[in-house]
């Protein structure tokens, strides 16, 4: 395909800088003096491009038949080391010469960029030895504003490069993108441009002559991946964002002013948003470049919009989606109609869990008790109005007053939680040290407040009747509940509620890292894993249940596996299966990548690799299909020295006991001890709750809180959501439409 070239202008400062602390080794910059075949002396600069001492320079500095001598890293004396001509380009302005390597001498070659056409707007460095300059190599710095190669492979530049800098290396992101070539003059001697020979002209010859198979293979891989990343699919955009942030120097050709920082039009209204309905979120199937149902999200989930993306529907139409970062770090796509803005003038109250809390509306008389708890409900009943985790929420335009009461509530709740934690025999939330209110008006934490009631999936609308709220006036509510009149202990207890304001949302996101779940790696991710720094082993193959993996995998614990690890769906342990009694399920491992970026107050996260993984140790059924997950291991290197480990049998038993204790129409949502489906919010919350409880016991979390500057509650919450999101990539059935009556669709 014909590609229209774009003009490259290098807008740089004109002042040379002496090298002080350089990213390039000064010994890799070479000062040359050559006597050509006519006896004319020429001087210039060059760069070391191989571990064997090859020097790349401009051909007009070392023309055919020249006798060249050179010094490395300085011009403080006449160069005395001879250079042997190795290659002279018949078409372009470059030549390659070679030092005779001395005993124990080392050369640090400059890394080659893959191409220049993606460098628009990027900073560059030009190194060399200008006449009359210092002994050390000098630097000219600037910025690339446009790109184009002419027929000679040259880039036009406004950079002033003095005589003696010809052949000197031009770098971007510490990679060689070109050589100083020449200056062009008009008829009266005025410089019209300073030319740079682009890496595209000499890259293949340098690779051939240095004979470094490992370096060539690495650069070729980078070039191939870079070419694929140029595709503008949604998944590639996300990968480019992650790479620019985590590894900005890895793909110099992807750096461009054409890339704009991720933006969502929702951020023009508010930096934070909150979900006002429940249901499955979406994830991108990057193999098909399409959407799939995935993460279930509850009402009251705080979100930060990161980027708007346009995704093609099955009918060919386009829909704009917003990629959100959730309060627990994961990236999800959620329909905008399911979210409401969190501004400095708004505050929200949501019920957490499966409780149902009585509210007092305009139709209720004075006997209405805003501290009454109701039985679990999956539908509107005679108790309306009420606040529940899946039916309704509260909104106020007085967030300051809301925060005052919420601060009292937090202290009130902490008092009760400490009693329970210090005395495991205490059950419930009726035990205090200091505060023992028996009426709502006895404690500021229990003060009766007012806010507008909204049913799920309804947005505040100033132009709608009653602004879309249930009533034209506020309802009354409390953060506390009161036991029934006949209860032996009448002390008030805290309700599990969640308050969202702009200030609270900011605090949540100040202590976050960011992670994205993928079902299994598509091709470009597998290639990236081989070249990205920070990964201690290759994860390459996609192996299915029952497949022979003798050549790929040595079975053992996650920490002791040596050699290549298979990745993506399942890894069968055939040897163990042969030893197992007849009829016993075979064990296999299900491994998933988690792209993650360290965004946290903790410096510990700065070295976290872009990709992490989750192990699910599962069983194969008789039909060789995945069955029950036995163990979950979450690797988060180097934050945790060991993986987080969960025995899923304990988790599942806790779920069954907890879920059935609420008597949800005696429905069973698991089968044979493994997650079968998660159809509505109550199920999701129970799974989340038991996972959080188990994770908070894990010594890996307890030993890492100080390093992370994050409390164990936040860490456990983050990884509980991560596990659930990962499990959803198995055959867990999700509710696919809003259904206030609960239950999975038939």
C-alpha positions as CSV (number, residue, x, y, z in Angstrom):
1,X,0.0,0.0,0.0
2,X,1.3,3.5,-0.9
3,X,1.9,5.6,2.2
4,X,2.1,9.3,1.8
5,X,5.3,10.5,3.6
6,X,5.1,13.3,6.2
7,X,7.7,16.0,6.6
8,X,10.0,15.7,9.6
9,X,11.2,18.9,11.2
10,X,13.5,18.8,14.2
11,X,12.9,21.9,16.3
12,X,15.8,22.0,18.8
13,X,17.8,24.4,20.9
14,X,20.9,25.8,19.2
15,X,23.2,25.7,22.2
16,X,25.6,22.8,22.5
17,X,25.7,21.1,25.9
18,X,28.8,19.3,27.3
19,X,28.1,15.7,28.4
20,X,27.7,15.4,32.2
21,X,25.5,12.5,33.0
22,X,24.4,10.8,29.7
23,X,22.2,7.9,29.0
24,X,24.5,7.0,26.2
25,X,28.0,5.8,27.1
26,X,30.4,8.6,26.1
27,X,32.9,5.9,25.0
28,X,30.3,4.9,22.4
29,X,30.7,8.3,20.6
30,X,33.7,8.4,18.3
31,X,35.9,11.2,17.1
32,X,37.3,10.6,13.6
33,X,40.0,12.1,11.4
34,X,40.3,10.8,7.8
35,X,42.7,11.6,4.9
36,X,40.9,10.9,1.7
37,X,42.5,9.6,-1.6
38,X,43.3,13.2,-2.6
39,X,45.1,14.0,0.6
40,X,42.3,16.2,2.0
41,X,41.8,16.0,5.7
42,X,38.2,15.4,7.0
43,X,37.0,15.2,10.6
44,X,33.7,14.1,12.0
45,X,31.9,11.9,14.5
46,X,30.5,8.4,14.7
47,X,28.9,5.8,17.0
48,X,29.8,2.4,18.2
49,X,27.2,0.0,16.8
50,X,28.6,-3.5,17.7
51,X,30.3,-5.3,20.6
52,X,33.2,-6.0,18.2
53,X,34.0,-2.3,17.7
54,X,32.2,-1.3,14.5
55,X,31.8,2.4,14.0
56,X,28.9,3.9,12.0
57,X,29.6,7.4,10.5
58,X,28.7,9.5,7.5
59,X,30.3,8.4,4.2
60,X,31.4,11.9,3.4
61,X,33.5,11.9,6.6
62,X,35.2,8.6,5.5
63,X,34.9,8.4,1.7
64,X,36.2,5.3,-0.2
65,X,40.0,5.0,-0.1
66,X,40.4,7.1,3.1
67,X,42.9,6.5,5.9
68,X,41.0,7.0,9.2
69,X,42.0,7.2,12.8
70,X,39.8,7.7,15.8
71,X,39.4,8.1,19.5
72,X,36.6,7.0,21.7
73,X,34.7,9.5,23.9
74,X,37.1,12.4,23.6
75,X,39.0,14.7,21.2
76,X,41.6,15.9,23.7
77,X,44.5,14.6,21.5
78,X,45.2,13.6,18.0
79,X,43.5,10.3,17.3
80,X,45.9,7.4,16.8
81,X,43.8,4.2,16.5
82,X,43.4,3.0,13.0
83,X,40.0,2.1,11.6
84,X,39.5,-0.6,9.0
85,X,36.9,0.1,6.3
86,X,34.2,-2.5,6.4
87,X,31.2,-1.3,4.4
88,X,30.4,1.8,2.2
89,X,26.9,2.3,1.1
90,X,26.5,2.6,-2.6
91,X,23.4,4.8,-2.2
92,X,23.3,6.5,1.1
93,X,25.6,8.7,3.1
94,X,27.0,6.2,5.6
95,X,30.0,4.0,6.1
96,X,31.0,1.4,8.6
97,X,34.5,1.0,9.9
98,X,36.0,-1.1,12.7
99,X,38.4,-0.8,15.5
100,X,40.9,-3.6,16.1
101,X,39.8,-4.9,19.5
102,X,42.4,-4.7,22.3
103,X,42.7,-7.3,25.0
104,X,39.9,-7.0,27.6
105,X,38.5,-4.0,25.7
106,X,34.7,-3.7,25.7
107,X,32.4,-1.8,23.4
108,X,28.9,-0.7,24.4
109,X,26.9,-0.4,21.1
110,X,24.2,2.1,20.7
111,X,20.8,0.5,20.4
112,X,19.0,0.8,17.1
113,X,15.5,2.2,16.7
114,X,13.2,0.3,14.4
115,X,12.0,3.3,12.4
116,X,11.4,7.1,12.5
117,X,8.0,7.7,11.1
118,X,6.3,7.5,14.5
119,X,8.5,10.0,16.3
120,X,6.5,13.1,15.6
121,X,6.7,15.4,18.7
122,X,9.3,13.3,20.5
123,X,12.6,14.7,22.0
124,X,15.9,13.9,20.2
125,X,19.5,14.2,21.1
126,X,22.3,14.8,18.6
127,X,25.9,13.9,19.8
128,X,29.2,14.7,18.3
129,X,32.5,16.7,18.3
130,X,31.9,20.2,16.8
131,X,35.0,22.1,15.7
132,X,36.2,24.4,18.5
133,X,34.1,22.5,21.0
134,X,35.1,20.8,24.3
135,X,37.1,17.6,24.4
136,X,34.1,15.6,25.6
137,X,31.2,15.0,23.1
138,X,28.6,17.7,22.9
139,X,24.8,17.4,22.9
140,X,22.2,19.3,20.9
141,X,18.7,18.6,22.1
142,X,15.4,19.3,20.4
143,X,11.9,18.0,19.4
144,X,10.6,16.2,16.3
145,X,7.6,18.1,15.0
146,X,6.9,16.3,11.6
147,X,8.3,13.4,9.6
148,X,9.3,12.6,6.0
149,X,12.1,10.7,4.3
150,X,13.3,11.9,0.9
151,X,14.6,9.6,-1.9
152,X,18.1,9.5,-0.2
153,X,16.7,8.5,3.2
154,X,17.3,11.9,4.6
155,X,15.2,13.9,7.1
156,X,15.2,17.7,6.9
157,X,16.1,19.4,10.1
158,X,16.4,23.0,11.5
159,X,19.0,21.8,14.0
160,X,22.2,23.7,13.8
161,X,25.0,21.1,13.7
162,X,28.5,22.5,13.4
163,X,31.3,21.2,11.3
164,X,32.8,18.1,13.0
165,X,29.4,16.7,14.0
166,X,28.8,15.0,10.7
167,X,28.3,11.2,11.2
168,X,27.3,11.8,14.8
169,X,24.5,9.8,16.3
170,X,20.9,11.2,16.6
171,X,19.0,9.5,19.4
172,X,15.4,9.4,20.6
173,X,14.5,7.4,23.8
174,X,18.1,6.3,23.9
175,X,17.9,4.6,20.5
176,X,19.8,5.5,17.3
177,X,17.3,7.0,14.9
178,X,19.8,8.6,12.5
179,X,23.2,10.2,11.7
180,X,24.1,13.8,11.1
181,X,24.5,13.9,7.3
182,X,25.1,17.3,5.8
183,X,24.0,20.9,5.4
184,X,22.4,22.3,2.2
185,X,23.1,25.9,1.0
186,X,21.3,28.2,-1.4
187,X,23.0,30.3,-4.1
188,X,24.3,32.9,-1.8
189,X,25.6,30.5,0.8
190,X,22.7,30.5,3.3
191,X,21.9,27.2,5.0
192,X,18.6,25.8,3.8
193,X,18.4,22.7,6.0
194,X,20.5,20.3,8.0
195,X,20.0,16.8,6.9
196,X,19.8,13.6,9.0
197,X,20.2,10.1,7.6
198,X,17.3,8.0,9.0
199,X,17.8,4.6,10.6
200,X,15.7,3.0,7.9
201,X,18.7,3.6,5.5
202,X,21.4,1.7,7.4
203,X,19.6,-0.6,9.9
204,X,19.8,-3.8,8.0
205,X,23.5,-3.4,7.1
206,X,24.3,-2.7,10.8
207,X,22.5,-5.8,11.8
208,X,24.3,-7.9,9.2
209,X,27.7,-6.6,10.0
210,X,27.7,-6.8,13.8
211,X,26.7,-10.5,13.6
212,X,24.9,-10.4,17.0
213,X,22.2,-13.0,16.6
214,X,20.6,-12.2,20.0
215,X,20.5,-8.5,19.4
216,X,19.2,-8.9,15.9
217,X,16.5,-11.2,17.0
218,X,15.4,-8.9,19.7
219,X,15.3,-5.9,17.4
220,X,13.4,-7.8,14.8
221,X,10.8,-8.9,17.4
222,X,10.4,-5.3,18.5
223,X,10.0,-4.2,14.9
224,X,7.4,-6.9,14.2
225,X,5.5,-6.1,17.4
226,X,5.7,-2.4,16.7
227,X,4.2,-2.9,13.2
228,X,1.3,-4.8,14.7
229,X,0.7,-2.2,17.4
230,X,0.2,0.4,14.7
231,X,-3.1,-1.2,14.0
232,X,-5.8,1.0,15.5
233,X,-7.9,-1.7,17.2
234,X,-9.3,-0.8,20.6
235,X,-7.1,-3.4,22.3
236,X,-4.0,-2.0,20.6
237,X,-4.8,1.5,21.8
238,X,-5.0,0.2,25.3
239,X,-1.7,-1.7,24.9
240,X,0.0,1.5,23.5
241,X,-1.3,3.5,26.5
242,X,0.2,0.9,28.9
243,X,3.5,0.7,27.0
244,X,3.9,4.5,26.9
245,X,3.5,4.7,30.6
246,X,5.4,1.6,31.7
247,X,8.0,1.2,29.0
248,X,8.2,4.5,27.1
249,X,11.6,3.7,25.5
250,X,10.8,0.3,24.2
251,X,9.1,1.2,20.9
252,X,10.5,4.5,19.7
253,X,8.5,4.3,16.5
254,X,5.2,4.4,18.5
255,X,6.0,7.7,20.1
256,X,4.2,10.4,18.3
257,X,2.3,13.6,18.8
258,X,-0.5,11.9,16.9
259,X,-1.0,9.9,20.1
260,X,-3.1,11.9,22.4
261,X,-3.5,11.2,26.1
262,X,-6.5,9.0,26.9
263,X,-9.6,11.1,27.4
264,X,-13.3,10.6,27.9
265,X,-16.0,13.2,27.4
266,X,-17.4,12.2,30.7
267,X,-14.4,13.8,32.4
268,X,-15.7,17.2,31.1
269,X,-18.6,16.8,33.5
270,X,-17.0,15.0,36.5
271,X,-13.7,13.2,37.2
272,X,-15.5,10.5,39.1
273,X,-18.7,8.6,38.4
274,X,-20.7,6.0,40.3
275,X,-22.9,3.1,39.1
276,X,-26.6,3.5,39.8
277,X,-27.6,0.0,38.7
278,X,-26.3,-3.5,38.8
279,X,-25.3,-6.0,36.2
280,X,-22.4,-7.4,34.2
281,X,-19.8,-5.1,32.9
282,X,-18.0,-5.8,29.6
283,X,-14.6,-6.9,28.6
284,X,-12.9,-6.8,25.3
285,X,-12.2,-10.1,23.6
286,X,-9.1,-9.0,21.8
287,X,-9.0,-12.2,19.7
288,X,-12.3,-11.2,18.1
289,X,-12.1,-7.5,18.9
290,X,-15.6,-7.7,20.3
291,X,-17.3,-7.3,23.7
292,X,-18.2,-10.1,26.1
293,X,-20.1,-10.1,29.4
294,X,-17.7,-10.2,32.3
295,X,-17.4,-8.4,35.6
296,X,-20.6,-8.1,37.6
297,X,-20.7,-4.6,39.2
298,X,-22.8,-3.5,42.2
299,X,-24.6,-0.2,42.7
300,X,-22.3,2.4,44.3
301,X,-19.1,1.3,42.4
302,X,-16.9,4.4,42.0
303,X,-15.4,4.8,38.6
304,X,-12.9,7.1,36.9
305,X,-13.4,7.5,33.1
306,X,-10.1,6.9,31.3
307,X,-10.8,6.7,27.6
308,X,-13.7,6.6,25.1
309,X,-13.5,3.9,22.5
310,X,-15.7,3.2,19.5
311,X,-16.6,-0.5,19.1
312,X,-18.3,-2.1,16.2
313,X,-21.6,-3.9,16.9
314,X,-22.5,-7.2,15.3
315,X,-24.7,-5.3,12.8
316,X,-21.8,-3.1,11.7
317,X,-22.9,0.0,13.6
318,X,-20.5,1.9,16.0
319,X,-21.1,2.5,19.7
320,X,-19.0,4.7,21.9
321,X,-18.1,3.0,25.2
322,X,-16.1,4.4,28.1
323,X,-13.3,2.5,29.7
324,X,-13.5,3.0,33.4
325,X,-11.0,2.3,36.2
326,X,-13.0,1.0,39.2
327,X,-12.3,1.8,42.8
328,X,-10.6,-1.5,43.2
329,X,-8.3,-0.9,40.2
330,X,-9.7,-3.0,37.4
331,X,-10.5,-1.7,34.0
332,X,-14.1,-2.3,32.7
333,X,-16.5,-1.1,30.1
334,X,-19.9,0.0,31.6
335,X,-22.7,1.5,29.7
336,X,-22.9,5.3,30.4
337,X,-26.6,5.0,31.2
338,X,-25.7,2.9,34.3
339,X,-23.5,5.7,35.8
340,X,-24.1,9.1,37.5
341,X,-21.5,11.9,38.0
342,X,-19.9,12.6,41.4
343,X,-19.3,16.3,41.7
344,X,-18.5,18.7,44.5
345,X,-22.2,19.5,44.8
346,X,-23.5,15.9,45.0
347,X,-23.4,13.1,47.5
348,X,-24.7,9.5,47.3
349,X,-25.7,6.8,49.8
350,X,-25.8,3.1,48.9
351,X,-26.6,0.0,50.8
352,X,-23.7,-2.5,51.0
353,X,-24.5,-6.2,50.9
354,X,-27.9,-7.8,51.1
355,X,-29.5,-5.7,53.8
356,X,-32.8,-3.8,53.2
357,X,-33.2,-0.6,55.2
358,X,-36.5,1.1,55.8
359,X,-36.8,4.8,54.7
360,X,-39.6,7.2,55.7
361,X,-41.3,8.8,52.7
362,X,-43.9,11.6,52.4
363,X,-46.7,9.0,52.6
364,X,-45.5,7.5,55.9
365,X,-46.9,8.8,59.3
366,X,-45.0,9.6,62.4
367,X,-44.7,6.0,63.4
368,X,-42.3,5.2,60.5
369,X,-39.0,4.1,61.9
370,X,-36.0,5.0,59.7
371,X,-33.9,2.7,61.8
372,X,-35.8,-0.4,60.9
373,X,-34.2,-3.2,59.0
374,X,-36.3,-5.3,56.6
375,X,-36.1,-8.9,55.6
376,X,-34.1,-9.7,52.4
377,X,-36.1,-8.7,49.3
378,X,-35.7,-9.3,45.6
379,X,-38.6,-7.2,44.6
380,X,-40.6,-4.1,45.6
381,X,-42.9,-5.0,48.4
382,X,-45.2,-3.4,51.0
383,X,-42.2,-1.9,52.8
384,X,-41.4,0.7,50.1
385,X,-39.7,3.1,50.4
386,X,-36.5,1.3,51.3
387,X,-32.7,1.3,50.5
388,X,-31.2,-1.9,49.2
389,X,-28.0,-2.8,47.3
390,X,-29.8,-3.6,44.1
391,X,-33.1,-1.6,44.0
392,X,-32.4,2.0,45.2
393,X,-30.0,4.7,46.2
394,X,-30.0,8.2,47.8
395,X,-28.8,11.4,46.3
396,X,-28.3,14.8,48.1
397,X,-27.1,18.2,47.0
398,X,-25.6,18.9,50.5
399,X,-22.5,16.7,50.5
400,X,-20.9,18.7,53.4
401,X,-23.7,17.9,55.8
402,X,-23.6,14.3,54.6
403,X,-19.9,14.0,55.2
404,X,-20.3,15.4,58.7
405,X,-22.7,12.7,59.6
406,X,-20.6,10.1,57.8
407,X,-17.5,11.0,59.8
408,X,-19.5,10.3,63.0
409,X,-20.7,7.0,61.5
410,X,-17.2,5.9,60.7
411,X,-16.0,6.4,64.3
412,X,-19.2,4.7,65.5
413,X,-18.5,1.7,63.2
414,X,-14.8,1.5,64.1
415,X,-15.7,1.2,67.8
416,X,-17.9,-1.8,67.1
417,X,-15.5,-3.5,64.7
418,X,-12.6,-3.2,67.2
419,X,-14.7,-4.9,69.8
420,X,-15.5,-7.8,67.5
421,X,-11.9,-8.1,66.3
422,X,-10.5,-8.2,69.8
423,X,-13.2,-10.6,71.1
424,X,-14.0,-13.2,68.5
425,X,-16.8,-14.5,70.6
426,X,-18.8,-11.3,70.1
427,X,-21.3,-11.8,67.4
428,X,-23.2,-9.0,65.7
429,X,-22.7,-5.2,66.1
430,X,-24.4,-4.4,69.4
431,X,-21.2,-4.1,71.6
432,X,-19.5,-0.9,72.5
433,X,-16.8,0.7,74.7
434,X,-18.0,4.3,74.7
435,X,-21.1,4.7,72.5
436,X,-24.2,2.8,73.5
437,X,-27.2,4.6,71.9
438,X,-30.6,3.0,72.4
439,X,-32.4,5.6,70.2
440,X,-31.3,7.2,67.0
441,X,-31.3,10.7,68.5
442,X,-28.9,9.6,71.2
443,X,-25.8,9.6,68.9
444,X,-24.7,12.0,66.1
445,X,-23.8,9.0,64.0
446,X,-27.4,7.9,64.0
447,X,-28.9,11.3,63.2
448,X,-32.0,11.2,61.0
449,X,-31.0,12.7,57.6
450,X,-32.8,13.6,54.4
451,X,-32.0,12.8,50.8
452,X,-33.8,12.1,47.5
453,X,-34.7,8.5,46.7
454,X,-33.9,7.0,43.3
455,X,-34.8,3.6,42.0
456,X,-32.0,1.7,40.3
457,X,-31.1,2.7,36.7
458,X,-32.5,6.2,37.1
459,X,-30.4,9.3,36.6
460,X,-31.0,12.7,38.2
461,X,-32.6,14.8,35.6
462,X,-33.4,18.5,36.3
463,X,-35.9,18.6,33.5
464,X,-37.8,15.4,34.4
465,X,-40.9,15.3,36.7
466,X,-39.5,15.4,40.3
467,X,-36.1,15.3,38.7
468,X,-36.6,11.5,38.2
469,X,-36.6,10.9,41.9
470,X,-39.3,8.8,43.6
471,X,-40.9,11.8,45.3
472,X,-40.8,15.5,45.0
473,X,-39.5,15.8,48.5
474,X,-36.6,14.0,50.4
475,X,-37.0,10.8,52.4
476,X,-35.7,10.3,55.9
477,X,-32.9,7.8,56.7
478,X,-30.3,6.9,59.2
479,X,-26.9,5.3,59.2
480,X,-27.9,3.2,62.2
481,X,-30.5,0.4,62.8
482,X,-32.5,-0.4,65.9
483,X,-33.4,-3.9,67.1
484,X,-37.1,-4.8,67.3
485,X,-39.0,-3.7,70.4
486,X,-38.9,-7.3,71.7
487,X,-35.1,-7.6,71.3
488,X,-33.2,-8.2,74.6
489,X,-30.5,-5.6,73.7
490,X,-31.9,-2.4,72.3
491,X,-28.5,-0.8,71.5
492,X,-28.3,0.7,68.0
493,X,-25.9,-0.8,65.4
494,X,-24.3,0.5,62.3
495,X,-25.8,-0.2,58.9
496,X,-23.4,-1.4,56.1
497,X,-23.7,1.7,53.9
498,X,-21.4,3.4,51.5
499,X,-21.2,7.2,51.1
500,X,-19.8,8.6,47.9
501,X,-18.7,12.2,47.6
502,X,-16.0,13.9,45.4
503,X,-13.5,14.0,48.3
504,X,-14.1,10.4,49.3
505,X,-13.7,9.3,45.6
506,X,-10.3,11.1,45.4
507,X,-9.1,9.4,48.6
508,X,-10.1,6.0,47.2
509,X,-8.1,6.5,44.0
510,X,-5.1,7.9,45.7
511,X,-4.3,4.4,47.1
512,X,-4.9,2.4,43.9
513,X,-2.9,0.5,41.4
514,X,-4.5,-0.4,38.1
515,X,-5.0,-3.8,36.5
516,X,-6.8,-5.2,33.5
517,X,-8.1,-8.8,33.2
518,X,-7.8,-10.7,30.0
519,X,-9.4,-14.1,29.2
520,X,-6.3,-15.4,27.5
521,X,-3.5,-13.8,25.6
522,X,-4.0,-12.9,22.0
523,X,-1.0,-13.1,19.7
524,X,0.5,-9.7,20.3
525,X,0.4,-10.1,24.1
526,X,2.3,-13.4,23.8
527,X,4.9,-11.6,21.7
528,X,5.2,-8.8,24.2
529,X,5.8,-11.1,27.1
530,X,8.9,-12.3,25.4
531,X,10.5,-8.9,25.0
532,X,9.2,-6.8,28.0
533,X,11.6,-6.4,30.9
534,X,10.7,-7.5,34.4
535,X,9.3,-10.9,33.5
536,X,11.2,-13.9,34.9
537,X,9.9,-16.6,32.6
538,X,8.2,-17.0,29.2
539,X,4.5,-17.7,29.0
540,X,3.9,-18.8,25.5
541,X,1.8,-21.8,24.7
542,X,-2.0,-22.3,24.8
543,X,-2.5,-25.9,26.1
544,X,-5.8,-27.5,26.5
545,X,-7.1,-30.0,29.0
546,X,-5.6,-33.4,28.4
547,X,-3.0,-32.3,25.9
548,X,0.5,-33.7,26.3
549,X,2.7,-31.0,27.7
550,X,5.9,-33.0,28.4
551,X,8.0,-30.6,26.2
552,X,6.4,-27.5,27.6
553,X,5.9,-27.8,31.3
554,X,7.4,-29.4,34.4
555,X,4.7,-29.8,36.9
556,X,5.3,-28.3,40.4
557,X,4.3,-25.4,42.5
558,X,3.9,-22.0,41.0
559,X,7.1,-20.8,42.6
560,X,9.2,-23.8,41.6
561,X,8.3,-24.3,38.0
562,X,11.3,-24.2,35.7
563,X,11.4,-23.9,32.0
564,X,8.6,-22.8,29.8
565,X,5.1,-22.4,31.3
566,X,2.1,-22.9,29.2
567,X,-0.5,-20.1,29.3
568,X,-4.0,-19.3,28.5
569,X,-6.5,-22.1,29.3
570,X,-5.3,-25.3,30.9
571,X,-2.2,-27.4,31.6
572,X,-2.7,-31.1,32.1
573,X,-0.4,-33.2,34.4
574,X,-0.5,-36.4,32.3
575,X,2.0,-38.2,34.5
576,X,0.0,-37.6,37.6
577,X,-3.2,-38.7,35.8
578,X,-1.6,-42.0,35.0
579,X,-0.9,-42.6,38.6
580,X,-4.3,-41.5,39.8
581,X,-7.0,-44.1,40.6
582,X,-9.4,-44.8,37.8
583,X,-12.2,-42.3,37.5
584,X,-10.4,-39.7,39.5
585,X,-10.4,-36.2,37.8
586,X,-7.1,-35.1,36.5
587,X,-5.6,-31.9,37.7
588,X,-4.6,-29.1,35.4
589,X,-3.7,-25.4,35.7
590,X,-5.5,-22.5,34.2
591,X,-3.3,-19.5,33.8
592,X,-4.4,-15.9,33.1
593,X,-2.5,-12.7,32.4
594,X,-3.3,-9.5,34.2
595,X,-1.8,-6.4,32.6
596,X,-1.1,-4.1,35.5
597,X,0.4,-0.7,35.9
598,X,1.8,0.6,39.2
599,X,-0.3,3.7,40.2
600,X,0.0,3.9,44.0
601,X,1.7,6.0,46.7
602,X,3.9,3.0,47.2
603,X,7.3,3.0,45.4
604,X,7.1,-0.8,45.6
605,X,4.8,-0.8,42.6
606,X,7.3,1.1,40.4
607,X,9.0,-2.2,39.3
608,X,5.8,-4.2,38.8
609,X,5.9,-5.8,35.3
610,X,3.2,-4.8,32.8
611,X,1.8,-8.4,32.9
612,X,1.0,-10.5,35.9
613,X,-0.8,-13.8,36.1
614,X,-3.4,-15.7,38.1
615,X,-3.2,-19.5,38.5
616,X,-6.4,-21.5,38.9
617,X,-5.6,-25.1,39.8
618,X,-8.6,-26.9,38.5
619,X,-9.8,-30.4,37.7
620,X,-10.5,-31.9,34.4
621,X,-13.8,-33.8,34.1
622,X,-14.2,-37.1,32.4
623,X,-14.9,-35.2,29.2
624,X,-11.7,-33.3,29.6
625,X,-13.6,-30.1,30.2
626,X,-12.7,-27.6,33.1
627,X,-14.5,-28.3,36.3
628,X,-14.0,-27.3,39.9
629,X,-11.3,-24.7,40.9
630,X,-9.4,-26.1,43.9
631,X,-6.7,-23.5,44.4
632,X,-6.3,-19.9,43.3
633,X,-2.9,-18.3,43.3
634,X,-2.4,-14.6,42.5
635,X,1.1,-13.5,41.5
636,X,1.9,-9.9,42.0
637,X,5.7,-9.6,41.7
638,X,7.6,-8.0,43.2
639,X,5.1,-6.6,45.6
640,X,4.4,-10.0,47.1
641,X,7.3,-12.4,47.7
642,X,4.9,-15.3,47.4
643,X,1.6,-15.6,45.6
644,X,-1.7,-15.1,47.4
645,X,-3.2,-18.5,47.8
646,X,-6.8,-19.4,48.4
647,X,-8.2,-22.9,49.1
648,X,-11.4,-22.6,47.0
649,X,-13.1,-25.5,48.9
650,X,-13.0,-23.4,52.1
651,X,-14.3,-20.3,50.2
652,X,-17.1,-22.3,48.5
653,X,-18.3,-23.9,51.8
654,X,-18.4,-20.4,53.4
655,X,-20.4,-19.1,50.5
656,X,-23.0,-21.9,50.7
657,X,-23.4,-21.5,54.4
658,X,-23.7,-17.7,54.2
659,X,-26.0,-17.6,51.1
660,X,-28.4,-20.3,52.4
661,X,-28.6,-18.6,55.8
662,X,-30.5,-15.7,54.1
663,X,-33.0,-18.1,52.6
664,X,-33.1,-16.7,49.0
665,X,-36.0,-18.9,48.0
666,X,-33.8,-21.9,48.8
667,X,-32.1,-21.5,45.4
668,X,-28.8,-23.2,44.9
669,X,-26.3,-21.3,42.7
670,X,-23.4,-23.7,42.8
671,X,-23.2,-27.3,41.7
672,X,-20.7,-29.9,42.8
673,X,-18.7,-27.4,44.7
674,X,-17.8,-24.9,42.0
675,X,-19.2,-21.6,40.8
676,X,-21.9,-22.3,38.3
677,X,-23.5,-18.9,37.8
678,X,-23.8,-15.5,39.3
679,X,-27.1,-14.1,38.3
680,X,-27.7,-11.1,40.5
681,X,-26.3,-8.8,43.2
682,X,-26.9,-11.0,46.2
683,X,-24.9,-13.9,44.8
684,X,-22.1,-11.6,43.7
685,X,-21.9,-9.9,47.1
686,X,-21.8,-13.2,49.0
687,X,-18.9,-14.5,46.8
688,X,-17.1,-11.1,47.2
689,X,-17.6,-11.2,51.0
690,X,-16.3,-14.7,51.6
691,X,-13.3,-14.0,49.3
692,X,-12.4,-10.8,51.2
693,X,-12.6,-12.6,54.6
694,X,-10.3,-15.3,53.4
695,X,-7.8,-12.9,51.8
696,X,-7.6,-10.8,55.0
697,X,-6.2,-13.9,56.7
698,X,-3.5,-14.5,54.1
699,X,0.0,-13.7,55.7
700,X,1.2,-12.4,52.3
701,X,-1.3,-9.5,52.6
702,X,-0.6,-9.0,56.3
703,X,3.1,-8.8,55.7
704,X,2.8,-6.3,52.7
705,X,0.5,-3.6,54.0
706,X,3.4,-1.4,55.3
707,X,5.3,-1.7,52.0
708,X,2.3,-0.8,50.0
709,X,1.1,2.1,52.2
710,X,-2.4,0.5,51.8
711,X,-4.4,-1.2,54.5
712,X,-5.4,-4.8,54.3
713,X,-9.0,-4.0,53.7
714,X,-8.1,-2.2,50.4
715,X,-5.7,-5.0,49.3
716,X,-8.2,-7.7,50.1
717,X,-11.0,-5.8,48.3
718,X,-8.8,-5.3,45.2
719,X,-7.9,-9.0,44.9
720,X,-11.3,-10.3,45.7
721,X,-12.6,-8.4,42.7
722,X,-9.7,-9.5,40.7
723,X,-10.5,-13.2,41.5
724,X,-14.1,-12.8,40.6
725,X,-13.3,-11.1,37.4
726,X,-10.9,-13.9,36.5
727,X,-13.4,-16.6,37.4
728,X,-15.9,-15.0,35.1
729,X,-13.7,-16.0,32.2
730,X,-14.7,-19.6,32.9
731,X,-18.2,-20.8,32.0
732,X,-19.9,-18.9,34.8
733,X,-23.3,-17.9,33.6
734,X,-24.2,-14.2,34.1
735,X,-27.4,-12.4,34.1
736,X,-27.5,-10.6,30.8
737,X,-30.3,-8.1,31.4
738,X,-31.6,-6.1,34.3
739,X,-33.9,-8.3,36.3
740,X,-35.1,-6.9,39.7
741,X,-36.8,-10.2,40.5
742,X,-33.5,-12.1,40.6
743,X,-32.6,-15.5,39.2
744,X,-30.8,-16.5,36.0
745,X,-32.6,-16.2,32.7
746,X,-33.7,-19.5,31.3
